[in-house]
């Protein structure tokens, strides 16, 4: 449920952008949706609301979500106040490159893979497997950041907005598959070893 909630701001961002040029009248208030700027306002609002919902429903907000909210608010506010979409265009790249740097820094400074601290303690892996996870995740986040800039500067705003929506889900699934490809074989070996150890011979 919490994971699905994370994609809600992206869906709202995409939906509001599609309303560009539409005028809505509520009582004496008349508002015309202004493309990327209205969509950005919606994205910032939805992200902050997401933080509040997570806090009320689960009692604590993950640091990653707080960083997302901070980056979205800073870059989104700059886009709206300065009337320049470049800031919101760069937001996914900055965030993903921050994640890549965090993966490397965490491993270098703490001597552990970032995901080793995120996953349950029951998940035990040799050091070389965790190192591979760090390499794969770092390259993944760096690639996602670069892909965002490529689309932003080589295609239309409409294309970028669509890319932002679907890449958020697609790249998340890709990262899960990549990490599973690295960790999966070892997890199976551990499971088979445990089964053999628990087998009693009569």
Order of alpha helices (4+ residues) and beta strands (2+ residues): alpha-alpha-beta-beta-alpha-alpha-alpha-alpha-alpha-alpha
